[in-house]
Amino acid sequence: MSAPQRILVVDDESDIVRTLQFRLQAAGFEVVTATNGTEALARISEQPVDLILSDFMMPEMNGIELTRTIKANPRFSDTKVMLFSANSDPEFRQRAKELGAIDYLPKTLGAVGLLDKIRAQIEGEHRHSGAAVAVAASRMREMASLARSLSDMLHLARSSGPLSEPALFALNSAQRVADDMTKIAEGEEAQ
């Protein structure tokens, strides 16, 4: 990916938005957020996005209404939309695809599964070797970012005050994992 791909994450649950935003940014994507479909339409009117990842069930304008509105507008009709929901009913998936969503994913897929689906859609269904290398590099950047976050959290935990011997052992073990993740991400072999 030469320039960061811009993804709009739409969900009324702020914890989910923050988690997806963190994971997508760590993977090298530019992220824009909205809390409902109406806000999402305002965001894409301000700046185009490469993909919209929207919750299915939201107040004001849900994911289906958002998809229908986007696909009906010639200005946005080429925008890729993926819907996700806690509801894994096949009828919802079928309805979403009929309205123009490229995929409907259960939230139980988790952040890593969502990232894989997003990468596949943004980079196209038929990856060539250059795209596979870009995916691997993106995953390494994500691992390095997660390792830095883990190290920061461990440092904060150590500086919070006296620790019991088991807690200190756990922190030191976690630090070794973070260090190994950093080495792997930087292309070195973990010891």
C-alpha positions in Angstrom: 0.0 0.0 0.0 1.6 3.2 -1.1 -0.7 5.7 0.8 -2.7 4.6 3.8 -6.1 3.3 3.0 -8.9 5.2 4.7 -11.5 3.2 6.6 -14.7 4.5 8.2 -15.7 2.6 11.3 -19.3 3.1 12.2 -20.7 1.7 15.6 -22.7 3.1 18.4 -20.6 1.2 21.0 -17.6 3.4 21.7 -15.5 0.5 23.1 -15.8 -1.3 19.8 -15.0 1.8 17.8 -11.8 2.4 19.9 -10.7 -1.2 19.6 -11.2 -1.3 15.9 -9.6 2.1 15.4 -6.5 1.0 17.4 -6.1 -2.3 15.6 -6.7 -0.7 12.1 -4.2 2.1 12.8 -1.7 -0.4 14.1 -2.1 -2.2 10.8 -1.3 0.9 8.8 -4.8 2.1 7.9 -6.1 5.7 8.3 -9.3 5.5 10.4 -12.3 7.8 10.5 -15.1 7.1 13.0 -18.9 7.7 13.3 -21.4 6.6 15.9 -24.4 6.1 13.5 -25.3 6.1 9.8 -26.3 9.8 9.7 -22.9 10.8 11.1 -21.2 8.3 8.6 -22.8 10.0 5.6 -21.5 13.4 6.9 -18.0 11.9 7.2 -17.9 10.5 3.7 -19.3 13.7 2.3 -16.3 15.5 3.9 -13.7 13.0 2.7 -14.0 9.8 0.6 -13.1 6.5 2.2 -11.8 3.2 0.7 -14.1 1.0 2.9 -16.9 1.4 5.4 -17.1 -1.1 8.3 -20.4 -0.6 9.9 -22.4 -2.2 12.7 -25.7 -3.6 11.5 -27.9 -2.4 14.5 -27.6 1.3 15.5 -29.9 4.0 16.5 -30.8 6.9 14.1 -29.7 5.1 10.9 -28.7 1.4 11.0 -26.1 -0.3 8.8 -28.7 -1.5 6.3 -30.2 2.0 5.8 -26.6 3.4 5.5 -25.7 0.8 2.9 -28.9 1.5 0.9 -28.3 5.2 1.0 -24.7 4.9 0.0 -25.4 2.6 -2.9 -28.3 4.8 -4.2 -26.0 7.9 -4.3 -23.9 8.0 -7.5 -21.2 9.9 -5.7 -20.7 7.1 -3.1 -22.0 4.0 -4.9 -18.6 2.6 -5.6 -17.7 2.7 -1.9 -17.2 -0.7 -0.4 -19.4 -1.4 2.7 -18.9 -4.3 5.1 -21.5 -4.8 7.8 -20.9 -6.6 11.1 -23.2 -7.5 14.0 -23.5 -9.7 17.0 -26.4 -11.4 15.1 -25.0 -14.1 12.9 -28.4 -15.0 11.3 -27.8 -16.0 7.6 -30.9 -13.9 6.7 -29.1 -10.7 7.8 -26.1 -11.7 5.7 -28.3 -12.3 2.6 -30.1 -9.0 3.1 -26.9 -7.0 3.5 -25.5 -8.5 0.3 -28.7 -7.8 -1.6 -28.4 -4.2 -0.7 -24.8 -3.9 -1.9 -22.7 -4.7 1.1 -19.6 -6.7 0.1 -19.7 -8.8 3.3 -21.6 -9.3 6.5 -19.4 -10.5 9.4 -20.3 -11.7 12.9 -18.6 -9.6 15.7 -17.5 -12.9 17.1 -15.0 -13.0 14.3 -12.8 -10.8 16.4 -10.3 -8.0 15.5 -7.8 -10.3 13.8 -10.5 -11.9 11.6 -12.0 -8.5 10.8 -8.5 -7.2 9.8 -8.0 -10.2 7.5 -11.4 -9.6 5.8 -10.7 -5.9 5.4 -7.3 -6.5 3.9 -8.7 -8.9 1.5 -11.4 -6.5 0.3 -9.1 -3.4 0.1 -6.3 -5.3 -1.7 -8.7 -7.2 -4.0 -9.8 -10.8 -4.1 -6.8 -11.8 -6.2 -3.6 -11.0 -4.4 -0.4 -11.1 -6.3 3.0 -11.7 -4.6 3.6 -7.9 -4.1 0.3 -7.6 -2.2 1.2 -10.7 0.0 4.4 -9.0 0.9 2.5 -5.8 1.7 0.2 -7.8 4.0 3.1 -9.4 5.8 4.8 -6.0 6.2 1.5 -4.6 7.5 1.2 -7.4 10.0 4.7 -6.9 11.2 4.0 -3.2 11.8 0.9 -4.2 13.7 2.9 -6.6 15.8 5.6 -4.0 16.5 2.9 -1.5 17.5 1.2 -4.0 19.8 4.6 -4.9 21.4 5.2 -1.2 22.1 1.8 -0.9 23.7 2.4 -4.0 25.8 5.8 -2.6 26.9 4.2 0.7 27.8 1.5 -1.0 29.9 4.1 -3.2 31.6 6.2 -0.1 32.5 3.1 1.5 33.9 2.3 -1.6 36.0 5.8 -1.7 37.4 5.8 2.0 38.4 2.4 1.6 40.2 4.1 0.6 43.4 5.5 -2.5 45.2 4.6 -5.8 43.6 4.4 -9.3 44.9 6.8 -11.8 43.7 4.3 -13.7 41.5 3.1 -10.4 40.0 6.7 -9.3 39.3 7.3 -12.8 37.7 4.3 -12.3 35.5 5.3 -8.8 34.4 8.8 -10.0 33.6 7.5 -12.9 31.6 5.2 -10.6 29.7 8.1 -8.2 29.0 10.1 -11.1 27.5 7.1 -11.8 25.2 6.9 -8.1 24.2 10.7 -8.1 23.5 10.4 -11.2 21.4 7.5 -9.7 19.5 9.6 -6.6 18.8 12.6 -8.7 17.6 10.3 -10.7 15.3 8.7 -7.6 13.9 12.1 -6.1 13.3 13.2 -9.2 11.4 15.5 -10.7 14.1 15.1 -14.2 15.4 13.6 -14.3 18.9 15.9 -16.0 21.4 
